Amino acid sequence: MSEPRPPSQPRLDRADVRVRADDSLGGTVRAFFDRVRSGDLGSLPVIVGLVVIWTVFTSLNPVFVTPNNLVNLLFDCSTTGVIALGIVCVLVLGEIDLSVGSMSGLASAVLGVLWVSQGMPVPVALVAVLAIGALTGAIYATLLNRLGMPSFVSTLSGLLALLGLQLYLLGSSGSINLPYGSWVVAFGQLLIMPRWFSYLLSVLPGIAILWFGSRAAARRRAANLSAPSTVRLLAKAGAITVILVLAVHYLNLGRGVPWMFGLFVALVVAMDYALTRTKWGRSMFAVGGNREAARRAGINVRRIYLSAFMLCSMLAALGGTMAAARLASSSQQAGTGDVNLNAIAAAVIGGTSLFGGRGSAYSALLGIIVIQSIANGLTLLNLSSSLRYMITGAVLAIAVIVDSLARQSRAAHGRA
């Protein structure tokens, strides 16, 4: 009979060895490539595409990458980006909202009428705008839950109805100029963060990654599960901190970081937390993955649809008010043109699946940066808007193709 091992020499089984190997740098790299091969691409395609776009436009016109031009780019990203953030909510459920452009235009008109024409305080006008957005989303959800009307049809009807209401409110004048000296217009065109505050915000994500990552790793180790090593967390937090600090420093060489973009990023972070760390977020992905299975698991599917459509319309209304502040006017052209295209395309290009069940709040952030980079670069090259539509359409088609292929790969590897 063999002698038992002394307590000072614990026995390691294959699972322990595998966990320790995965904590190494080589194991991390292998795990990343395994996820990519299995179709779990994450934000990799859009990041690669963004690098290519910026490289091409910088080589054609170096003004593209100057600090002040990037500041203007961030201002432009914020308005449509907020609308795209709402689109992420309905796409996660496998639904669509085609009326977000008209909703943003109506919100712009309501803001102008209540604030300028009726003399109401700005906070009251903003509350009214958000309430109209919530009511509109509730109507869409009710038509889907009670009558089974597809969201494509109901929101297409809403697009026409909201556009008509916008034209009615603005009347024969067609536009209402917002007071240029107001804080609303200053927020949309001029207000920049103090430099010390922008640097402070740039280090907070790294601290959050390290703090929450350490707590999650400790809980996993307590449950005898594999967990990332402290070195890995430090490397990830350090890399993100360095990138963000350098980006903020470069923007501060020009005007600085816009408050409007800061609001957009704050909404993205809040939405990401809600989707990934709350019961509501888990229910969203469950319903988007399989509605019937989610219902049998005890999830109130109707309530999830109601919250998603209400949130989508409210964010569209907020984006409309931000666009009005950016343009210093409420006009009949607000929300028309390519607003719908850009909002939906931003969510899809950023990585949110059209098939439902997969997506991220950061999809709106990455996707709208891609779209606005294309628009900004072509404007600097003095090329026609027709090219912008064609290039954006091609990028959207590529994003959908990549999503379809990734979905097939996940199914083949048993990770669908």
Buried (B, 14 or more C-beta within 10 A) or exposed (E): EEEEEEEEEEEEEEEEEEBEBBBEEEBBEEEEEEBBEBBBBBBBBBEEBBEEBBEBBBEEBEEBBBBEBBBBBBBBBBBBBBBBBBBBBBBBBBBBBBBBBBBBBBBBBBBBBBBBBEEBEBEEBBEBBBEBBBEBBBBBBBBBBEEEBEBEEBBBBBBEBBBEBBBEBBEEEEBBBBEEEBEBBBBBBEBBBEBEBBBEBBBEBBEEBBEEBBEEBEEEEEEEEBBBBEEBBBBBBEEBBEEBBEBBBEBBEBBBBBBBBBBBBEBBBEBBEBBEEEEBBBBBBBBBBBBEEBBEEEBEBBBBBBBBBBBBBBBBBBBBBBBBBBBBBBBBEBBBEBBBBBBBBBBBBBBBBBBBBBBBBBBBBBBBBBBBBBBBBBBBEEEEEEEBBEBBEEBBEEBBEBBEEBBEBBEEBEEB
